[in-house]
């Protein structure tokens, strides 16, 4: 791949890191390493969410910018007598994208390569061949010959397995492929926002947050928001584009490279109209492209954050991402850069008076 520029190196380090819900330590350490130089204070809540604090005005409103650390993956639940691993999906997986995919099993003794297997189609009845293989009939093959050998490798129930997909700059270098864009891109944006606020006066206290366990119910966002008690929150996540074959505009109309998405409605939150109007006005003032989406079947960390305490005006800004919840996904670098610019300009204008206007106007 050659030498990467520093920003791409950060994206590589974040996406290559392994961390399913409940096992985010490696990702948290990467995010901490990158965000700490731009933080006045850095800590974590008791569930493991990382909280980096950047003070502009000490008594100003508290602004929370949150991406989630965890990625979808698998947890080892059993080792059979022949050394094959049964597993539980952690986060939402579709059977169609799982079979024959390489994985890395992370054990107490180190990492082990594996592949997701099942019965070959050659021995299945004709009707069964037409159906997707059920998750419960899949297993992970790590090249062990027995349970005893797998145990000797260090494998234990509770170990995580994650997909294999190295960070890749594609032939058109604006397109970036990796595993776990959902949601390491949100973590990268939180880091870059604090980086861009270095040396800039802003009228608030900004919290760049890496939450845990988003993929299993927005859990870390809830504990992190209770910890921070923010006045305004923006969740940064991935969204669905409609620019690949077979998707109609009624399903999704966003396109990669046409700007970050603003989620006006999802299954966990109706967007706060005052905050939406303010953010879109800033985007218009700075010619930052925006796309609008409604996702009735999904949700972001904003769904937990906005219900904290007496309520927190919240918004989700997402990066259109092809093939999320699979082993490899693709984003456009311009969308990432525009999201950072938008959030920085929004934060610079979120003083106490503006927050009061948004909240009670």
Phi, psi and omega per residue, in radians:
X1 nan -0.435 -3.111
X2 1.429 -3.076 -3.114
X3 -1.265 2.237 3.113
X4 -1.626 2.633 3.005
X5 -1.224 2.799 -3.003
X6 -0.982 -0.643 -3.118
X7 -1.204 -0.733 3.088
X8 -1.161 -0.617 3.095
X9 -1.088 -0.693 3.076
X10 -1.085 -0.772 3.118
X11 -1.087 -0.700 3.088
X12 -1.084 -0.829 -3.110
X13 -1.087 -0.684 -3.136
X14 -1.201 -0.786 -3.067
X15 -1.349 -0.563 3.103
X16 -1.236 -0.438 3.137
X17 -1.105 2.637 -3.045
X18 -1.918 2.284 -3.131
X19 -3.013 1.691 3.060
X20 -1.491 2.927 3.115
X21 -0.900 2.291 -3.124
X22 1.497 -0.065 -3.081
X23 -2.487 0.929 -2.993
X24 -1.675 0.151 -2.987
X25 -0.946 -0.837 -3.076
X26 -1.065 -0.750 3.141
X27 -1.179 -0.729 3.129
X28 -1.027 -0.685 3.129
X29 -1.152 -0.665 3.090
X30 -1.147 -0.821 -3.136
X31 -1.098 -0.715 3.122
X32 -1.043 -0.756 -3.113
X33 -1.058 -0.669 -3.090
X34 -1.458 -0.545 -3.040
X35 -1.616 -0.385 -3.052
X36 -1.027 -0.690 -3.127
X37 -1.081 -0.325 -3.088
X38 -1.874 0.163 -3.050
X39 -1.924 2.554 2.990
X40 -1.471 -0.435 -3.141
X41 -2.740 2.504 3.114
X42 -2.442 2.335 -3.098
X43 -2.650 -2.947 3.061
X44 -2.604 2.696 3.068
X45 -1.415 3.124 -3.010
X46 -1.303 -0.221 3.081
X47 -1.596 -0.254 3.065
X48 2.032 -0.002 3.101
X49 -1.211 2.396 -3.126
X50 -1.534 2.336 -3.107
X51 -2.240 1.942 3.118
X52 -1.895 2.230 -3.020
X53 -1.904 2.286 3.099
X54 -2.224 1.965 -3.048
X55 -1.594 2.151 2.954
X56 -1.713 -1.136 3.042
X57 -2.090 2.079 -2.955
X58 -1.028 -0.602 -3.135
X59 -1.775 0.287 3.116
X60 -1.384 3.013 3.121
X61 -1.097 2.678 -3.130
X62 -1.679 2.117 -3.076
X63 -1.964 2.113 -3.094
X64 -1.829 2.148 3.049
X65 -2.021 1.986 -2.940
X66 -2.177 2.219 2.896
X67 -2.046 2.684 -3.125
X68 -1.734 2.466 -3.074
X69 -1.301 -0.559 -2.948
X70 -1.401 2.687 3.033
X71 -2.137 2.765 3.032
X72 -1.219 2.594 -3.125
X73 -2.965 -2.620 -3.025
X74 -2.410 2.651 3.060
X75 -2.156 2.272 3.084
X76 -1.159 2.249 3.122
X77 -1.987 -0.517 -3.128
X78 -2.590 2.711 2.975
X79 -2.118 2.090 -3.098
X80 -1.435 3.078 -3.010
X81 -1.148 -0.350 3.127
X82 -1.660 0.026 3.086
X83 1.620 0.108 3.070
X84 -1.458 2.588 -3.055
X85 -1.817 2.180 2.932
X86 -1.496 2.627 -3.032
X87 -2.511 2.797 3.025
X88 -1.918 2.296 3.005
X89 -1.216 2.345 3.098
X90 -2.035 1.812 -2.941
X91 1.744 3.023 -2.997
X92 -1.457 2.000 3.086
X93 -2.058 2.545 3.050
X94 -1.864 2.210 -3.048
X95 -0.930 -0.577 -3.079
X96 -1.019 -0.487 -3.036
X97 -1.808 0.106 -3.024
X98 -1.686 -0.737 -2.927
X99 -1.133 2.379 3.103
X100 1.233 0.213 3.095
X101 -1.461 2.421 3.073
X102 -1.273 2.528 3.089
X103 -2.377 2.828 2.993
X104 -2.005 2.138 3.078
X105 -1.640 2.209 -3.090
X106 -1.771 2.002 -3.078
X107 -2.030 3.041 3.104
X108 -1.145 -0.367 3.140
X109 -1.716 0.048 -3.116
X110 2.149 -2.936 -3.045
X111 -1.667 2.489 -3.117
X112 -2.208 2.266 3.075
X113 -1.311 2.595 3.097
X114 -2.701 3.079 3.108
X115 -2.506 2.515 3.119
X116 -1.438 2.179 -3.081
X117 -2.165 2.992 3.058
X118 -2.830 -3.083 3.027
X119 -1.038 2.422 3.064
X120 -1.242 2.617 -3.103
X121 -1.105 -0.395 -3.063
X122 -1.076 -0.414 -3.092
X123 -1.918 0.155 3.122
X124 -1.611 2.613 2.999
X125 -1.048 2.669 -3.037
X126 -0.973 -0.739 -3.119
X127 -1.159 -0.663 -3.108
X128 -1.199 -0.511 -3.140
X129 -1.122 -0.417 -3.098
X130 -1.418 -0.192 -3.050
X131 -1.801 2.591 3.028
X132 -1.089 2.540 3.074
X133 -1.223 2.334 3.134
X134 -1.259 2.509 3.127
X135 -0.916 -0.684 -3.057
X136 -1.154 -0.281 3.130
X137 -1.710 0.073 3.107
X138 -1.664 2.868 3.123
X139 -2.663 2.924 3.065
X140 -1.901 2.208 3.114
X141 -1.722 2.030 3.133
X142 -1.912 0.205 3.129
X143 1.338 0.400 3.066
X144 -1.609 2.614 -3.118
X145 -1.737 -0.143 -3.104
X146 -2.850 2.883 3.049
X147 -1.017 -0.719 -3.097
X148 -1.086 -0.712 3.130
X149 -1.177 -0.727 3.100
X150 -1.066 -0.726 3.094
X151 -1.114 -0.670 3.113
X152 -1.145 -0.512 3.051
X153 -1.165 -0.339 -3.109
X154 1.866 0.027 -3.101
X155 -1.238 2.387 3.083
X156 -2.486 2.623 2.986
X157 -0.947 2.416 -3.063
X158 1.763 -0.274 3.076
X159 -1.176 2.614 3.134
X160 -1.706 2.696 2.981
X161 -2.265 2.414 -3.123
X162 -2.269 2.707 3.127
X163 -1.119 2.766 3.068
X164 -1.829 2.046 3.005
X165 -2.825 1.770 -3.135
X166 -1.147 2.549 3.043
X167 -0.963 2.290 -3.051
X168 -2.417 2.188 2.948
X169 -1.461 2.135 -3.023
X170 -1.414 3.082 -3.062
X171 -0.991 -0.772 2.901
X172 -1.456 1.917 -2.951
X173 -1.192 -0.110 3.042
X174 -1.283 -0.379 -3.113
X175 -1.670 2.240 -3.072
X176 -2.150 2.206 -3.115
X177 -1.947 2.444 3.113
X178 -2.925 2.951 2.855
X179 -1.440 2.820 2.906
X180 1.122 0.392 2.946
X181 -0.941 -0.584 3.005
X182 -1.508 1.600 0.158
X183 -2.428 0.870 3.080
X184 -1.202 -0.371 3.083
X185 -1.191 -0.595 3.060
X186 -1.131 -0.688 3.077
X187 -1.120 -0.729 3.134
X188 -1.092 -0.716 3.139
X189 -1.139 -0.724 3.096
X190 -1.056 -0.712 3.092
X191 -1.093 -0.840 -3.067
X192 -1.171 -0.569 3.093
X193 -1.075 -0.821 3.104
X194 -1.136 -0.630 3.094
X195 -1.076 -0.801 -3.084
X196 -1.237 -0.340 3.115
X197 -1.478 -0.082 3.090
X198 -1.041 2.217 3.079
X199 1.309 0.135 -3.138
X200 -1.945 2.342 3.055
X201 -1.271 2.215 3.016
X202 -2.398 2.567 -2.898
X203 -1.602 0.609 -2.997
X204 -2.714 -3.057 3.010
X205 -2.027 2.075 -3.067
X206 -1.766 2.370 3.094
X207 -2.032 1.992 3.007
X208 -1.602 2.067 -2.923
X209 -2.154 2.380 2.939
X210 -1.930 1.866 -3.055
X211 -1.538 2.768 3.106
X212 -1.857 2.796 2.945
X213 0.957 0.626 3.062
X214 -1.189 -0.671 -3.008
X215 -1.253 -0.124 3.129
X216 -2.107 0.467 3.044
X217 2.191 0.437 3.038
X218 0.977 0.706 -2.956
X219 -1.357 -0.810 -3.110
X220 -1.154 -0.547 3.097
X221 -1.074 -0.617 -3.132
X222 -1.167 -0.826 -3.114
X223 -1.238 -0.667 3.134
X224 -1.137 -0.688 3.134
X225 -1.188 -0.657 3.039
X226 -1.097 -0.637 3.132
X227 -1.162 -0.738 -3.040
X228 -1.533 -0.665 -2.997
X229 0.971 1.067 -3.053
X230 -1.248 2.782 3.030
X231 -1.623 -0.541 3.108
X232 -2.449 2.484 3.121
X233 -2.363 2.449 3.021
X234 -2.233 2.044 3.038
X235 -1.555 2.332 3.128
X236 -1.990 2.129 -3.010
X237 -2.548 -2.891 3.087
X238 -1.843 2.686 3.139
X239 -2.345 3.056 -3.054
X240 -1.626 2.207 2.994
X241 -1.616 2.847 3.109
X242 -2.086 0.557 -3.006
X243 -1.914 0.335 3.080
X244 -1.968 2.765 -3.089
X245 -0.969 2.435 3.031
X246 1.640 -0.152 3.132
X247 -1.785 2.242 3.106
X248 -1.624 2.853 -3.121
X249 -1.140 -0.413 3.100
X250 -1.264 -0.354 3.085
X251 -1.470 -0.818 3.119
X252 -2.917 2.359 -3.084
X253 -2.038 -0.025 3.134
X254 -1.197 2.712 3.117
X255 -2.291 2.536 3.071
X256 -1.087 2.384 3.094
X257 1.548 -0.001 -3.098
X258 -1.840 0.256 3.056
X259 1.972 2.757 3.068
X260 -1.116 2.728 3.135
X261 -1.682 2.517 2.939
X262 -1.891 2.197 -3.118
X263 -1.582 1.972 -3.096
X264 -1.523 -0.340 3.132
X265 -2.779 2.372 2.930
X266 -2.538 -3.082 -3.029
X267 -1.218 -0.267 -3.084
X268 -1.963 -0.166 -3.082
X269 -2.825 2.410 2.884
X270 -1.631 2.249 -3.042
X271 -1.022 2.513 3.053
X272 -1.277 2.032 -2.987
X273 -1.119 -0.659 3.130
X274 -1.101 -0.740 3.126
X275 -1.223 -0.691 3.095
X276 -1.028 -0.828 -3.117
X277 -1.098 -0.693 -3.137
X278 -1.149 -0.826 -3.111
X279 -1.112 -0.738 -3.130
X280 -1.197 -0.554 3.094
X281 -1.176 -0.639 3.085
X282 -1.158 -0.756 3.115
X283 -1.034 -0.744 3.139
X284 -1.137 -0.699 -3.107
X285 -1.124 -0.516 -3.077
X286 -1.918 0.239 3.124
X287 0.928 0.698 3.070
X288 -1.596 2.086 -3.098
X289 -1.169 2.471 3.099
X290 -2.298 2.626 3.001
X291 -2.166 2.640 -3.078
X292 -2.035 2.360 3.139
X293 -2.434 2.629 2.927
X294 -2.084 2.311 -3.085
X295 -2.203 1.459 -3.049
X296 -1.139 -0.283 -3.096
X297 -1.841 0.200 -3.096
X298 -2.475 -3.011 3.129
X299 -2.888 2.926 3.115
X300 -2.234 3.093 3.107
X301 -1.003 -0.428 3.103
X302 -1.009 -0.484 3.129
X303 -1.099 -0.573 3.045
X304 -1.478 -0.734 -3.028
X305 -1.096 -0.721 -3.003
X306 -1.191 -0.247 3.121
X307 -1.703 0.151 -3.110
X308 -1.359 2.459 3.055
X309 0.985 -2.220 3.120
X310 -1.521 0.135 -3.106
X311 1.844 2.454 -3.101
X312 -2.232 2.009 3.027
X313 -0.941 2.153 -2.975
X314 -2.391 2.753 -3.118
X315 -2.594 2.554 3.030
X316 -1.939 2.177 3.014
X317 -1.943 2.213 -3.033
X318 -2.189 2.756 3.107
X319 -1.860 2.092 3.127
X320 -0.976 2.208 -3.005
X321 -2.385 2.081 3.102
X322 -1.318 2.406 2.970
X323 1.174 0.619 3.075
X324 -1.110 2.784 -3.077
X325 1.018 0.749 2.985
X326 -2.499 -3.032 -3.069
X327 -1.344 -0.374 -3.104
X328 -2.497 2.359 3.117
X329 -2.415 2.876 -2.999
X330 -2.314 2.333 3.008
X331 -2.151 3.006 3.073
X332 -1.960 2.287 -3.047
X333 -1.086 -0.577 -3.128
X334 -1.084 -0.653 3.133
X335 -1.101 -0.718 3.088
X336 -1.076 -0.860 -3.118
X337 -1.113 -0.690 3.136
X338 -1.188 -0.615 3.116
X339 -1.117 -0.733 3.117
X340 -1.089 -0.825 -3.133
X341 -1.042 -0.777 -3.129
X342 -1.071 -0.824 -3.102
X343 -1.128 -0.674 3.123
X344 -1.105 -0.797 -3.132
X345 -1.161 -0.635 3.084
X346 -1.103 -0.836 -3.088
X347 -1.100 -0.661 -3.135
X348 -1.075 -0.355 -3.089
X349 -1.879 0.010 -3.107
X350 -1.586 1.331 3.053
X351 -1.625 3.140 -3.076
X352 -1.016 -0.716 -3.121
X353 -1.154 -0.751 -3.136
X354 -1.161 -0.714 3.121
X355 -1.097 -0.716 3.104
X356 -1.115 -0.719 3.115
X357 -1.097 -0.765 3.122
X358 -1.109 -0.757 -3.042
X359 -1.265 -0.733 -3.003
X360 -2.021 -0.002 -3.082
X361 -1.286 nan nan
